[in-house]
Amino acid sequence: MSMLTAERQGAKSAKMTDEANTILNVKDLNIYYGNNHAVQELSMGIDQQAVTALIGPSGCGKSTFLRSINRMNDLIPISRNTGEIDYQGLNLLSNEVNVVALRKEIGMVFQRPNPFPKSIYHNLVHGLRFHGVPKNEWKERVEDSLRKAALWDEVKDRLYESALSLSGGQQQRLCIARTLTIKPNVLLLDEPASALDPIATAKIEELILELKKEFTIVIVTHNMQQASRISDKTAFFYNGRLIEYNQTDKLFSTPDVKQTEDYISGRFG
Ligand SMILES: Nc1ncnc2c1ncn2[C@@H]1O[C@H](COP(=O)(O)OP(=O)(O)OP(=O)(O)O)[C@@H](O)[C@H]1O
């Protein structure tokens, strides 16, 4: 496991989380954009090797929370936060965190496939070069990542063709493979299938179910059927607040909170 801070080895022993299976423990997280309080007093644990779906109407703070996990919000000058996200005994929001190492361990895939306008192979080795992975490991890592992203059979004979020659669904699987080359622990997926057709979406969903055997996945989705098909737990957000967090089956069949029921039955949102 790579070190996220220079002092990592000397860090105090990991704080115990509530459940042995929790990999990310969010405590009293608040995120602001200027005066806009986008995420409010959020506390939740995220299970490892499981899929956690974040749902809720547009603007409720799902992506803002997701982006805070690997510090993508740092790139937005008016954004600030309070609270903690504990990961292996370390507060990811602390100034001591090495953000480059963090993003290696907690990778992110965005709504629109965003391959570099270079070859498929170049897209895959970019992160390896950046993180100083020895060249003699590249071939194996590329093949392994493409296999895990269920793309190997489709591209193995065209690795030096432009990534832009792939279909949208293939490009998105390539972006997932690109994240996998550097062996992350957690994958953050921000509506990864919303720009894809139903067949490509089904492939991404299948892939997510495969990947959760090895990785922890947090996914933002607008598609409630998708959340119910692929996630183990679902968190429903409204107006910056976590309204209900439950096992997915339970949340979609017998939610505890009226607001959740209204949302999943299409009464608002
Ligand atoms: N880069 C930004 N700068 C300023 N405000 C932002 C920024 N990104 C999001 N916000 C604001 O934060 C709030 C939460 O937005 P966020 O994108 O997290 O919601 P969301 O639930 O992911 O919405 P959507 O489903 O539409 O993507 C909104 O009020 C939004 O306007």
The ligand as an SDF file (V2000), in Angstrom:
LIG
                    3D

 31 33  0  0  0  0  0  0  0  0999 V2000
  -17.6480   24.0340   -9.3470 N   0  0  0  0  0  0  0  0  0  0  0  0
  -18.6450   24.5720   -8.6390 C   0  0  0  0  0  0  0  0  0  0  0  0
  -18.6260   25.8740   -8.2970 N   0  0  0  0  0  0  0  0  0  0  0  0
  -19.6350   26.4190   -7.5820 C   0  0  0  0  0  0  0  0  0  0  0  0
  -20.7200   25.7350   -7.1680 N   0  0  0  0  0  0  0  0  0  0  0  0
  -20.7940   24.4480   -7.4840 C   0  0  0  0  0  0  0  0  0  0  0  0
  -19.7660   23.7790   -8.2280 C   0  0  0  0  0  0  0  0  0  0  0  0
  -20.1260   22.4870   -8.3900 N   0  0  0  0  0  0  0  0  0  0  0  0
  -21.3090   22.3400   -7.7740 C   0  0  0  0  0  0  0  0  0  0  0  0
  -21.7190   23.5020   -7.2260 N   0  0  0  0  0  0  0  0  0  0  0  0
  -22.9610   23.7350   -6.4720 C   0  0  0  0  0  0  0  0  0  0  0  0
  -23.0270   22.8050   -5.4000 O   0  0  0  0  0  0  0  0  0  0  0  0
  -24.3400   22.2830   -5.2570 C   0  0  0  0  0  0  0  0  0  0  0  0
  -24.2750   20.7690   -5.3870 C   0  0  0  0  0  0  0  0  0  0  0  0
  -23.8940   20.4500   -6.7340 O   0  0  0  0  0  0  0  0  0  0  0  0
  -23.4670   18.9840   -7.1700 P   0  0  0  0  0  0  0  0  0  0  0  0
  -22.9600   19.0690   -8.5660 O   0  0  0  0  0  0  0  0  0  0  0  0
  -22.6130   18.3920   -6.1460 O   0  0  0  0  0  0  0  0  0  0  0  0
  -24.8770   18.2590   -7.1380 O   0  0  0  0  0  0  0  0  0  0  0  0
  -25.3120   16.8860   -7.7810 P   0  0  0  0  0  0  0  0  0  0  0  0
  -26.2590   16.2840   -6.8310 O   0  0  0  0  0  0  0  0  0  0  0  0
  -24.1290   16.0780   -8.1530 O   0  0  0  0  0  0  0  0  0  0  0  0
  -26.0540   17.3770   -9.0790 O   0  0  0  0  0  0  0  0  0  0  0  0
  -26.1480   16.7060  -10.5130 P   0  0  0  0  0  0  0  0  0  0  0  0
  -26.9020   15.4360  -10.3000 O   0  0  0  0  0  0  0  0  0  0  0  0
  -26.9190   17.7070  -11.3160 O   0  0  0  0  0  0  0  0  0  0  0  0
  -24.7540   16.4870  -11.0120 O   0  0  0  0  0  0  0  0  0  0  0  0
  -25.1920   22.9650   -6.3050 C   0  0  0  0  0  0  0  0  0  0  0  0
  -25.8340   24.0670   -5.6740 O   0  0  0  0  0  0  0  0  0  0  0  0
  -24.1940   23.4360   -7.3250 C   0  0  0  0  0  0  0  0  0  0  0  0
  -24.6410   24.5990   -7.9630 O   0  0  0  0  0  0  0  0  0  0  0  0
  1  2  1  0
  2  3  1  0
  2  7  2  0
  3  4  2  0
  4  5  1  0
  5  6  2  0
  6  7  1  0
  6 10  1  0
  7  8  1  0
  8  9  2  0
  9 10  1  0
 10 11  1  0
 11 12  1  0
 11 30  1  0
 12 13  1  0
 13 14  1  0
 13 28  1  0
 14 15  1  0
 15 16  1  0
 16 17  2  0
 16 18  1  0
 16 19  1  0
 19 20  1  0
 20 21  2  0
 20 22  1  0
 20 23  1  0
 23 24  1  0
 24 25  2  0
 24 26  1  0
 24 27  1  0
 28 29  1  0
 28 30  1  0
 30 31  1  0
M  END
$$$$
